Amino acid sequence: MELNQWIETIGDAEPPGRVSLARLRLVASLLGENPRTVAAWYRKERMPRLTSCMNIILLSEGAVDWNGIFAPFARKLLKAGG
């Protein structure tokens, strides 16, 4: 599962591809992060740090793995360069 998909599964149901501030706050709280940081990940503006990645993998019980975190960023970079 990709990081954004996992973020979208936390909390109340919302339309796919959209995430509320309440959900960002909930995910941030679970991970010990700032909601703005989680929002930046969701928008693929910043990649999570190594320790954050490990927390995501642990908290998601492996539903999100390294590929689920970094593959979306790689696709964005390849799309921007191509």
Secondary structure, DSSP 8 states (H G I E B T S, - for coil): --HHHHHHHSSS---TT---HHHHHHHHHHHT--HHHHHHHHTTSS---HHHHHHHHHHTTTSS-HHHHHHHHHHHHHHHH-
